[in-house]
C-alpha cells in the first residue's frame, strides 16, 4: 500500500463518535468502487504534510 490512513490528509478525529474516520466526501458509487476493487492503493490518498503548509506561509 502506498499510504496508510493514519498519514492521510482526509483522516480526522471525530469528537462525537470518539474515533478516527475518513472525511473524504464520496458518493455511493465511489464508495462502492473503493470497497470492491482489488487494488490496495486508495485513489484519494494525500500525504498530510504540515511542513508544506508552513512553507507557504513564510
MITI-741461 format. One record per residue: residue number from 1; residue in one letter; x, y, z of N, C-alpha, C, O in turn. Coordinates in steps of 0.02 Angstrom, whole numbers, plus 32768, in hexadecimal, padded with zeros to 4 digits. Each point is the difference from the previous one (the first is absolute). Example, Ala and Ser with C-alpha at 12.3 -4.5 7.8 and 13.67 -1.06 7.14 Angstrom:
<atom><num>1</num><residuo>a</residuo><n_c1>8294</n_c1><n_c2>7EE4</n_c2><n_c3>8186</n_c3><ca_c1>7FD3</ca_c1><ca_c2>803B</ca_c2><ca_c3>8000</ca_c3><c_c1>802D</c_c1><c_c2>803C</c_c2><c_c3>8000</c_c3><o_c1>8034</o_c1><o_c2>7FFF</o_c2><o_c3>8021</o_c3></atom>
<atom><num>2</num><residuo>s</residuo><n_c1>7FBA</n_c1><n_c2>8036</n_c2><n_c3>7FBB</n_c3><ca_c1>802A</ca_c1><ca_c2>803B</ca_c2><ca_c3>8003</ca_c3><c_c1>7FD9</c_c1><c_c2>8037</c_c2><c_c3>8025</c_c3><o_c1>8019</o_c1><o_c2>8037</o_c2><o_c3>8008</o_c3></atom>
end
This chain:
<atom><num>1</num><residuo>x</residuo><n_c1>802A</n_c1><n_c2>7FC5</n_c2><n_c3>8000</n_c3><ca_c1>7FD6</ca_c1><ca_c2>803B</ca_c2><ca_c3>8000</ca_c3><c_c1>802C</c_c1><c_c2>803E</c_c2><c_c3>8000</c_c3><o_c1>8031</o_c1><o_c2>8003</o_c2><o_c3>8026</o_c3></atom>
<atom><num>2</num><residuo>x</residuo><n_c1>7FBF</n_c1><n_c2>802D</n_c2><n_c3>7FB1</n_c3><ca_c1>8028</ca_c1><ca_c2>803C</ca_c2><ca_c3>7FF9</ca_c3><c_c1>7FFD</c_c1><c_c2>802C</c_c2><c_c3>803E</c_c3><o_c1>8033</o_c1><o_c2>8018</o_c2><o_c3>8017</o_c3></atom>
<atom><num>3</num><residuo>x</residuo><n_c1>7F92</n_c1><n_c2>7FF1</n_c2><n_c3>8004</n_c3><ca_c1>7FF8</ca_c1><ca_c2>8029</ca_c2><ca_c3>803C</ca_c3><c_c1>7FCD</c_c1><c_c2>7FE0</c_c2><c_c3>802E</c_c3><o_c1>7FD5</o_c1><o_c2>7FDB</o_c2><o_c3>7FEA</o_c3></atom>
<atom><num>4</num><residuo>x</residuo><n_c1>8031</n_c1><n_c2>8035</n_c2><n_c3>8055</n_c3><ca_c1>7FCF</ca_c1><ca_c2>7FE5</ca_c2><ca_c3>802F</ca_c3><c_c1>7FD1</c_c1><c_c2>8038</c_c2><c_c3>8016</c_c3><o_c1>8011</o_c1><o_c2>803B</o_c2><o_c3>7FFA</o_c3></atom>
<atom><num>5</num><residuo>x</residuo><n_c1>7FB6</n_c1><n_c2>7FB3</n_c2><n_c3>8020</n_c3><ca_c1>7FCF</ca_c1><ca_c2>8032</ca_c2><ca_c3>8014</ca_c3><c_c1>801B</c_c1><c_c2>802F</c_c2><c_c3>8036</c_c3><o_c1>7FED</o_c1><o_c2>803A</o_c2><o_c3>8002</o_c3></atom>
<atom><num>6</num><residuo>x</residuo><n_c1>803E</n_c1><n_c2>7FAD</n_c2><n_c3>802A</n_c3><ca_c1>801A</ca_c1><ca_c2>8029</ca_c2><ca_c3>8037</ca_c3><c_c1>8029</c_c1><c_c2>803A</c_c2><c_c3>7FE6</c_c3><o_c1>8006</o_c1><o_c2>8033</o_c2><o_c3>8023</o_c3></atom>
<atom><num>7</num><residuo>x</residuo><n_c1>8017</n_c1><n_c2>7FC8</n_c2><n_c3>7FA1</n_c3><ca_c1>8028</ca_c1><ca_c2>8035</ca_c2><ca_c3>7FE3</ca_c3><c_c1>7FDA</c_c1><c_c2>802A</c_c2><c_c3>7FCD</c_c3><o_c1>801D</o_c1><o_c2>802C</o_c2><o_c3>7FE1</o_c3></atom>
<atom><num>8</num><residuo>x</residuo><n_c1>7FA3</n_c1><n_c2>7FC7</n_c2><n_c3>8017</n_c3><ca_c1>7FD9</ca_c1><ca_c2>8021</ca_c2><ca_c3>7FCC</ca_c3><c_c1>7FE3</c_c1><c_c2>8042</c_c2><c_c3>8019</c_c3><o_c1>7FEF</o_c1><o_c2>8008</o_c2><o_c3>803B</o_c3></atom>
<atom><num>9</num><residuo>x</residuo><n_c1>800C</n_c1><n_c2>8028</n_c2><n_c3>7F97</n_c3><ca_c1>7FE4</ca_c1><ca_c2>8041</ca_c2><ca_c3>8010</ca_c3><c_c1>7FB6</c_c1><c_c2>7FFB</c_c2><c_c3>8012</c_c3><o_c1>7FE7</o_c1><o_c2>8029</o_c2><o_c3>8027</o_c3></atom>
<atom><num>10</num><residuo>x</residuo><n_c1>7FF6</n_c1><n_c2>7FA6</n_c2><n_c3>7FBF</n_c3><ca_c1>7FB7</ca_c1><ca_c2>7FF9</ca_c2><ca_c3>800A</ca_c3><c_c1>7FEE</c_c1><c_c2>7FD6</c_c2><c_c3>803D</c_c3><o_c1>7FC5</o_c1><o_c2>7FF4</o_c2><o_c3>800C</o_c3></atom>
<atom><num>11</num><residuo>x</residuo><n_c1>806C</n_c1><n_c2>7FF4</n_c2><n_c3>8019</n_c3><ca_c1>7FF4</ca_c1><ca_c2>7FD6</ca_c2><ca_c3>803B</ca_c3><c_c1>7FFE</c_c1><c_c2>802D</c_c2><c_c3>803D</c_c3><o_c1>8033</o_c1><o_c2>801D</o_c2><o_c3>8014</o_c3></atom>
<atom><num>12</num><residuo>x</residuo><n_c1>7F92</n_c1><n_c2>7FEB</n_c2><n_c3>800B</n_c3><ca_c1>7FF7</ca_c1><ca_c2>8031</ca_c2><ca_c3>8035</ca_c3><c_c1>7FDC</c_c1><c_c2>7FE2</c_c2><c_c3>803B</c_c3><o_c1>7FDB</o_c1><o_c2>7FCF</o_c2><o_c3>7FFA</o_c3></atom>
<atom><num>13</num><residuo>x</residuo><n_c1>802F</n_c1><n_c2>804F</n_c2><n_c3>8040</n_c3><ca_c1>7FE0</ca_c1><ca_c2>7FEA</ca_c2><ca_c3>803E</ca_c3><c_c1>7FBB</c_c1><c_c2>8020</c_c2><c_c3>8006</c_c3><o_c1>7FF9</o_c1><o_c2>803C</o_c2><o_c3>7FF7</o_c3></atom>
<atom><num>14</num><residuo>x</residuo><n_c1>7FD5</n_c1><n_c2>7F9B</n_c2><n_c3>801A</n_c3><ca_c1>7FBC</ca_c1><ca_c2>8018</ca_c2><ca_c3>800A</ca_c3><c_c1>7FF1</c_c1><c_c2>7FFD</c_c2><c_c3>804B</c_c3><o_c1>7FFE</o_c1><o_c2>7FCA</o_c2><o_c3>801D</o_c3></atom>
<atom><num>15</num><residuo>x</residuo><n_c1>7FF6</n_c1><n_c2>8070</n_c2><n_c3>8001</n_c3><ca_c1>7FF2</ca_c1><ca_c2>8004</ca_c2><ca_c3>8047</ca_c3><c_c1>7FBE</c_c1><c_c2>7FDE</c_c2><c_c3>8013</c_c3><o_c1>7FF9</o_c1><o_c2>7FE3</o_c2><o_c3>8036</o_c3></atom>
<atom><num>16</num><residuo>x</residuo><n_c1>7FD8</n_c1><n_c2>8021</n_c2><n_c3>7F9D</n_c3><ca_c1>7FBD</ca_c1><ca_c2>7FE4</ca_c2><ca_c3>800E</ca_c3><c_c1>8002</c_c1><c_c2>7FB3</c_c2><c_c3>8006</c_c3><o_c1>7FE2</o_c1><o_c2>7FE4</o_c2><o_c3>802E</o_c3></atom>
<atom><num>17</num><residuo>x</residuo><n_c1>8041</n_c1><n_c2>7FFB</n_c2><n_c3>7FA4</n_c3><ca_c1>8004</ca_c1><ca_c2>7FB7</ca_c2><ca_c3>8002</ca_c3><c_c1>803D</c_c1><c_c2>7FE7</c_c2><c_c3>8026</c_c3><o_c1>8007</o_c1><o_c2>7FC4</o_c2><o_c3>800B</o_c3></atom>
<atom><num>18</num><residuo>x</residuo><n_c1>8026</n_c1><n_c2>8069</n_c2><n_c3>8007</n_c3><ca_c1>803D</ca_c1><ca_c2>7FF0</ca_c2><ca_c3>8025</ca_c3><c_c1>802B</c_c1><c_c2>7FCE</c_c2><c_c3>7FD9</c_c3><o_c1>801A</o_c1><o_c2>7FD0</o_c2><o_c3>801C</o_c3></atom>
<atom><num>19</num><residuo>x</residuo><n_c1>7FED</n_c1><n_c2>803C</n_c2><n_c3>7FA3</n_c3><ca_c1>8029</ca_c1><ca_c2>7FD4</ca_c2><ca_c3>7FD6</ca_c3><c_c1>801A</c_c1><c_c2>8027</c_c2><c_c3>7FC3</c_c3><o_c1>7FE9</o_c1><o_c2>8037</o_c2><o_c3>7FF1</o_c3></atom>
<atom><num>20</num><residuo>x</residuo><n_c1>8047</n_c1><n_c2>7FAA</n_c2><n_c3>7FED</n_c3><ca_c1>801B</ca_c1><ca_c2>801D</ca_c2><ca_c3>7FC3</ca_c3><c_c1>7FD9</c_c1><c_c2>7FE5</c_c2><c_c3>7FC5</c_c3><o_c1>7FEA</o_c1><o_c2>7FC7</o_c2><o_c3>8000</o_c3></atom>
<atom><num>21</num><residuo>x</residuo><n_c1>800D</n_c1><n_c2>8063</n_c2><n_c3>7FCD</n_c3><ca_c1>7FDC</ca_c1><ca_c2>7FEB</ca_c2><ca_c3>7FC4</ca_c3><c_c1>8017</c_c1><c_c2>8028</c_c2><c_c3>7FC4</c_c3><o_c1>801D</o_c1><o_c2>8036</o_c2><o_c3>8007</o_c3></atom>
<atom><num>22</num><residuo>x</residuo><n_c1>7FD5</n_c1><n_c2>7FB0</n_c2><n_c3>7FBF</n_c3><ca_c1>8010</ca_c1><ca_c2>8022</ca_c2><ca_c3>7FC1</ca_c3><c_c1>7FCA</c_c1><c_c2>8035</c_c2><c_c3>7FF4</c_c3><o_c1>7FC5</o_c1><o_c2>7FF1</o_c2><o_c3>8000</o_c3></atom>
<atom><num>23</num><residuo>x</residuo><n_c1>8051</n_c1><n_c2>804D</n_c2><n_c3>7FF5</n_c3><ca_c1>7FD0</ca_c1><ca_c2>8036</ca_c2><ca_c3>7FF5</ca_c3><c_c1>7FFA</c_c1><c_c2>8013</c_c2><c_c3>7FB6</c_c3><o_c1>7FE4</o_c1><o_c2>8034</o_c2><o_c3>7FF0</o_c3></atom>
<atom><num>24</num><residuo>x</residuo><n_c1>8035</n_c1><n_c2>7FA1</n_c2><n_c3>7FE4</n_c3><ca_c1>7FFA</ca_c1><ca_c2>800C</ca_c2><ca_c3>7FB8</ca_c3><c_c1>7FB7</c_c1><c_c2>7FFA</c_c2><c_c3>7FED</c_c3><o_c1>7FDF</o_c1><o_c2>7FCE</o_c2><o_c3>8012</o_c3></atom>
<atom><num>25</num><residuo>x</residuo><n_c1>8007</n_c1><n_c2>8063</n_c2><n_c3>7FCB</n_c3><ca_c1>7FBA</ca_c1><ca_c2>8001</ca_c2><ca_c3>7FED</ca_c3><c_c1>7FF6</c_c1><c_c2>7FD7</c_c2><c_c3>7FC1</c_c3><o_c1>800E</o_c1><o_c2>8017</o_c2><o_c3>7FC8</o_c3></atom>
<atom><num>26</num><residuo>x</residuo><n_c1>7FDA</n_c1><n_c2>7FAA</n_c2><n_c3>8040</n_c3><ca_c1>7FF6</ca_c1><ca_c2>7FD3</ca_c2><ca_c3>7FC8</ca_c3><c_c1>7FB6</c_c1><c_c2>7FF2</c_c2><c_c3>7FF6</c_c3><o_c1>7FD9</o_c1><o_c2>7FFE</o_c2><o_c3>8030</o_c3></atom>
<atom><num>27</num><residuo>x</residuo><n_c1>8013</n_c1><n_c2>7FFA</n_c2><n_c3>7F91</n_c3><ca_c1>7FBB</ca_c1><ca_c2>7FEB</ca_c2><ca_c3>7FF4</ca_c3><c_c1>7FFD</c_c1><c_c2>7FB3</c_c2><c_c3>8004</c_c3><o_c1>8033</o_c1><o_c2>7FDF</o_c2><o_c3>8009</o_c3></atom>
<atom><num>28</num><residuo>x</residuo><n_c1>7F92</n_c1><n_c2>8006</n_c2><n_c3>7FF0</n_c3><ca_c1>7FF6</ca_c1><ca_c2>7FB8</ca_c2><ca_c3>8009</ca_c3><c_c1>8028</c_c1><c_c2>7FD7</c_c2><c_c3>7FCE</c_c3><o_c1>801D</o_c1><o_c2>7FCC</o_c2><o_c3>8011</o_c3></atom>
<atom><num>29</num><residuo>x</residuo><n_c1>7FE5</n_c1><n_c2>804B</n_c2><n_c3>7FB0</n_c3><ca_c1>8025</ca_c1><ca_c2>7FDB</ca_c2><ca_c3>7FCC</ca_c3><c_c1>804B</c_c1><c_c2>7FFE</c_c2><c_c3>800E</c_c3><o_c1>801F</o_c1><o_c2>7FCB</o_c2><o_c3>7FF9</o_c3></atom>
<atom><num>30</num><residuo>x</residuo><n_c1>7FFD</n_c1><n_c2>806D</n_c2><n_c3>801B</n_c3><ca_c1>8048</ca_c1><ca_c2>8002</ca_c2><ca_c3>800F</ca_c3><c_c1>8010</c_c1><c_c2>7FD4</c_c2><c_c3>803C</c_c3><o_c1>8032</o_c1><o_c2>7FDC</o_c2><o_c3>7FFF</o_c3></atom>
<atom><num>31</num><residuo>x</residuo><n_c1>7FA4</n_c1><n_c2>8027</n_c2><n_c3>8034</n_c3><ca_c1>800C</ca_c1><ca_c2>7FD8</ca_c2><ca_c3>803C</ca_c3><c_c1>7FFC</c_c1><c_c2>7FB5</c_c2><c_c3>7FF0</c_c3><o_c1>802A</o_c1><o_c2>7FD9</o_c2><o_c3>8018</o_c3></atom>
<atom><num>32</num><residuo>x</residuo><n_c1>7FA5</n_c1><n_c2>8013</n_c2><n_c3>7FC0</n_c3><ca_c1>7FF9</ca_c1><ca_c2>7FBA</ca_c2><ca_c3>7FEC</ca_c3><c_c1>803D</c_c1><c_c2>7FE9</c_c2><c_c3>7FD8</c_c3><o_c1>8019</o_c1><o_c2>7FC9</o_c2><o_c3>8009</o_c3></atom>
<atom><num>33</num><residuo>x</residuo><n_c1>7FFF</n_c1><n_c2>8062</n_c2><n_c3>7FCA</n_c3><ca_c1>8039</ca_c1><ca_c2>7FF0</ca_c2><ca_c3>7FD6</ca_c3><c_c1>803F</c_c1><c_c2>7FF5</c_c2><c_c3>802A</c_c3><o_c1>8027</o_c1><o_c2>7FD2</o_c2><o_c3>7FF3</o_c3></atom>
<atom><num>34</num><residuo>x</residuo><n_c1>7FE2</n_c1><n_c2>8057</n_c2><n_c3>8041</n_c3><ca_c1>803B</ca_c1><ca_c2>7FF8</ca_c2><ca_c3>802B</ca_c3><c_c1>7FFB</c_c1><c_c2>7FBF</c_c2><c_c3>8028</c_c3><o_c1>8032</o_c1><o_c2>7FDD</o_c2><o_c3>8009</o_c3></atom>
<atom><num>35</num><residuo>x</residuo><n_c1>7F93</n_c1><n_c2>8012</n_c2><n_c3>800F</n_c3><ca_c1>7FF8</ca_c1><ca_c2>7FC3</ca_c2><ca_c3>8027</ca_c3><c_c1>8007</c_c1><c_c2>7FC0</c_c2><c_c3>7FD8</c_c3><o_c1>8015</o_c1><o_c2>7FCD</o_c2><o_c3>801A</o_c3></atom>
<atom><num>36</num><residuo>x</residuo><n_c1>7FD9</n_c1><n_c2>8035</n_c2><n_c3>7FA6</n_c3><ca_c1>8000</ca_c1><ca_c2>7FC3</ca_c2><ca_c3>7FD8</ca_c3><c_c1>803C</c_c1><c_c2>7FF8</c_c2><c_c3>7FD3</c_c3><o_c1>8008</o_c1><o_c2>7FCB</o_c2><o_c3>7FE2</o_c3></atom>
<atom><num>37</num><residuo>x</residuo><n_c1>8022</n_c1><n_c2>8067</n_c2><n_c3>8017</n_c3><ca_c1>803A</ca_c1><ca_c2>7FFA</ca_c2><ca_c3>7FD3</ca_c3><c_c1>8036</c_c1><c_c2>7FD5</c_c2><c_c3>801F</c_c3><o_c1>8005</o_c1><o_c2>7FFA</o_c2><o_c3>803D</o_c3></atom>
<atom><num>38</num><residuo>x</residuo><n_c1>8023</n_c1><n_c2>7FE8</n_c2><n_c3>7F9A</n_c3><ca_c1>8034</ca_c1><ca_c2>7FD2</ca_c2><ca_c3>8015</ca_c3><c_c1>8040</c_c1><c_c2>8023</c_c2><c_c3>8015</c_c3><o_c1>8027</o_c1><o_c2>7FE5</o_c2><o_c3>8027</o_c3></atom>
<atom><num>39</num><residuo>x</residuo><n_c1>7FE5</n_c1><n_c2>8058</n_c2><n_c3>7FC0</n_c3><ca_c1>803F</ca_c1><ca_c2>8021</ca_c2><ca_c3>8010</ca_c3><c_c1>8001</c_c1><c_c2>8018</c_c2><c_c3>8048</c_c3><o_c1>7FCC</o_c1><o_c2>800B</o_c2><o_c3>801F</o_c3></atom>
<atom><num>40</num><residuo>x</residuo><n_c1>8070</n_c1><n_c2>7FFF</n_c2><n_c3>7FFC</n_c3><ca_c1>8008</ca_c1><ca_c2>8012</ca_c2><ca_c3>8046</ca_c3><c_c1>8012</c_c1><c_c2>8049</c_c2><c_c3>800B</c_c3><o_c1>800D</o_c1><o_c2>8014</o_c2><o_c3>8038</o_c3></atom>
<atom><num>41</num><residuo>x</residuo><n_c1>7FF3</n_c1><n_c2>8013</n_c2><n_c3>7F93</n_c3><ca_c1>8012</ca_c1><ca_c2>8047</ca_c2><ca_c3>8004</ca_c3><c_c1>7FC2</c_c1><c_c2>802A</c_c2><c_c3>7FFE</c_c3><o_c1>7FD7</o_c1><o_c2>7FF9</o_c2><o_c3>7FD2</o_c3></atom>
<atom><num>42</num><residuo>x</residuo><n_c1>8021</n_c1><n_c2>8034</n_c2><n_c3>805E</n_c3><ca_c1>7FC7</ca_c1><ca_c2>802D</ca_c2><ca_c3>8001</ca_c3><c_c1>800C</c_c1><c_c2>8037</c_c2><c_c3>7FCC</c_c3><o_c1>8033</o_c1><o_c2>8021</o_c2><o_c3>8002</o_c3></atom>
<atom><num>43</num><residuo>x</residuo><n_c1>7F9E</n_c1><n_c2>7FEA</n_c2><n_c3>7FD0</n_c3><ca_c1>800B</ca_c1><ca_c2>8033</ca_c2><ca_c3>7FCC</ca_c3><c_c1>7FFB</c_c1><c_c2>8047</c_c2><c_c3>801B</c_c3><o_c1>8013</o_c1><o_c2>802F</o_c2><o_c3>7FDD</o_c3></atom>
<atom><num>44</num><residuo>x</residuo><n_c1>7FD4</n_c1><n_c2>7FDA</n_c2><n_c3>805F</n_c3><ca_c1>7FF8</ca_c1><ca_c2>8043</ca_c2><ca_c3>801C</ca_c3><c_c1>8034</c_c1><c_c2>8011</c_c2><c_c3>8036</c_c3><o_c1>7FFB</o_c1><o_c2>8033</o_c2><o_c3>8021</o_c3></atom>
<atom><num>45</num><residuo>x</residuo><n_c1>8036</n_c1><n_c2>7FA2</n_c2><n_c3>7FE8</n_c3><ca_c1>8033</ca_c1><ca_c2>800B</ca_c2><ca_c3>8033</ca_c3><c_c1>8029</c_c1><c_c2>803E</c_c2><c_c3>7FF0</c_c3><o_c1>8019</o_c1><o_c2>8008</o_c2><o_c3>7FC9</o_c3></atom>
<atom><num>46</num><residuo>x</residuo><n_c1>7FED</n_c1><n_c2>8024</n_c2><n_c3>8069</n_c3><ca_c1>802D</ca_c1><ca_c2>803A</ca_c2><ca_c3>7FFD</ca_c3><c_c1>8026</c_c1><c_c2>8002</c_c2><c_c3>8041</c_c3><o_c1>7FE2</o_c1><o_c2>8000</o_c2><o_c3>8036</o_c3></atom>
<atom><num>47</num><residuo>x</residuo><n_c1>8060</n_c1><n_c2>8003</n_c2><n_c3>7FC5</n_c3><ca_c1>802A</ca_c1><ca_c2>8000</ca_c2><ca_c3>803B</ca_c3><c_c1>7FF5</c_c1><c_c2>8040</c_c2><c_c3>8027</c_c3><o_c1>8001</o_c1><o_c2>8037</o_c2><o_c3>7FE4</o_c3></atom>
<atom><num>48</num><residuo>x</residuo><n_c1>7FF3</n_c1><n_c2>7FC3</n_c2><n_c3>805D</n_c3><ca_c1>7FF4</ca_c1><ca_c2>8039</ca_c2><ca_c3>802C</ca_c3><c_c1>8043</c_c1><c_c2>801D</c_c2><c_c3>8015</c_c3><o_c1>801F</o_c1><o_c2>7FE9</o_c2><o_c3>8031</o_c3></atom>
<atom><num>49</num><residuo>x</residuo><n_c1>7FF8</n_c1><n_c2>8049</n_c2><n_c3>7FAB</n_c3><ca_c1>8042</ca_c1><ca_c2>801D</ca_c2><ca_c3>800C</ca_c3><c_c1>7FF7</c_c1><c_c2>8046</c_c2><c_c3>801D</c_c3><o_c1>7FF4</o_c1><o_c2>8030</o_c2><o_c3>7FDC</o_c3></atom>
<atom><num>50</num><residuo>x</residuo><n_c1>8013</n_c1><n_c2>7FD5</n_c2><n_c3>8066</n_c3><ca_c1>7FF7</ca_c1><ca_c2>8041</ca_c2><ca_c3>8021</ca_c3><c_c1>8037</c_c1><c_c2>8031</c_c2><c_c3>7FEC</c_c3><o_c1>7FF4</o_c1><o_c2>803D</o_c2><o_c3>7FFF</o_c3></atom>
<atom><num>51</num><residuo>x</residuo><n_c1>8048</n_c1><n_c2>7FAA</n_c2><n_c3>7FF3</n_c3><ca_c1>8037</ca_c1><ca_c2>802C</ca_c2><ca_c3>7FED</ca_c3><c_c1>7FF4</c_c1><c_c2>8023</c_c2><c_c3>7FBD</c_c3><o_c1>8016</o_c1><o_c2>8038</o_c2><o_c3>7FF6</o_c3></atom>
<atom><num>52</num><residuo>x</residuo><n_c1>7FC7</n_c1><n_c2>7FA7</n_c2><n_c3>7FDE</n_c3><ca_c1>7FF0</ca_c1><ca_c2>801E</ca_c2><ca_c3>7FBF</ca_c3><c_c1>7FD3</c_c1><c_c2>803D</c_c2><c_c3>8009</c_c3><o_c1>8007</o_c1><o_c2>8032</o_c2><o_c3>7FDE</o_c3></atom>
<atom><num>53</num><residuo>x</residuo><n_c1>7FC9</n_c1><n_c2>7FC9</n_c2><n_c3>8050</n_c3><ca_c1>7FD3</ca_c1><ca_c2>8037</ca_c2><ca_c3>800F</ca_c3><c_c1>8027</c_c1><c_c2>803B</c_c2><c_c3>801F</c_c3><o_c1>7FF4</o_c1><o_c2>803A</o_c2><o_c3>7FEE</o_c3></atom>
<atom><num>54</num><residuo>x</residuo><n_c1>803A</n_c1><n_c2>7FB7</n_c2><n_c3>803F</n_c3><ca_c1>8027</ca_c1><ca_c2>8034</ca_c2><ca_c3>8021</ca_c3><c_c1>802D</c_c1><c_c2>8024</c_c2><c_c3>7FCD</c_c3><o_c1>8009</o_c1><o_c2>803D</o_c2><o_c3>8004</o_c3></atom>
<atom><num>55</num><residuo>x</residuo><n_c1>8014</n_c1><n_c2>7F9E</n_c2><n_c3>7FCD</n_c3><ca_c1>802B</ca_c1><ca_c2>801F</ca_c2><ca_c3>7FCE</ca_c3><c_c1>7FDA</c_c1><c_c2>8031</c_c2><c_c3>7FD5</c_c3><o_c1>801E</o_c1><o_c2>8031</o_c2><o_c3>7FE9</o_c3></atom>
<atom><num>56</num><residuo>x</residuo><n_c1>7FA3</n_c1><n_c2>7FC4</n_c2><n_c3>800A</n_c3><ca_c1>7FD8</ca_c1><ca_c2>802F</ca_c2><ca_c3>7FD8</ca_c3><c_c1>7FF3</c_c1><c_c2>8041</c_c2><c_c3>8027</c_c3><o_c1>7FF7</o_c1><o_c2>8034</o_c2><o_c3>7FE1</o_c3></atom>
<atom><num>57</num><residuo>x</residuo><n_c1>800A</n_c1><n_c2>7FC9</n_c2><n_c3>8061</n_c3><ca_c1>7FF2</ca_c1><ca_c2>803B</ca_c2><ca_c3>8028</ca_c3><c_c1>803E</c_c1><c_c2>802D</c_c2><c_c3>8006</c_c3><o_c1>7FF9</o_c1><o_c2>803C</o_c2><o_c3>800C</o_c3></atom>
<atom><num>58</num><residuo>x</residuo><n_c1>8042</n_c1><n_c2>7FA7</n_c2><n_c3>7FEB</n_c3><ca_c1>803E</ca_c1><ca_c2>8026</ca_c2><ca_c3>8008</ca_c3><c_c1>800F</c_c1><c_c2>802A</c_c2><c_c3>7FC2</c_c3><o_c1>8032</o_c1><o_c2>8023</o_c2><o_c3>7FFE</o_c3></atom>
end
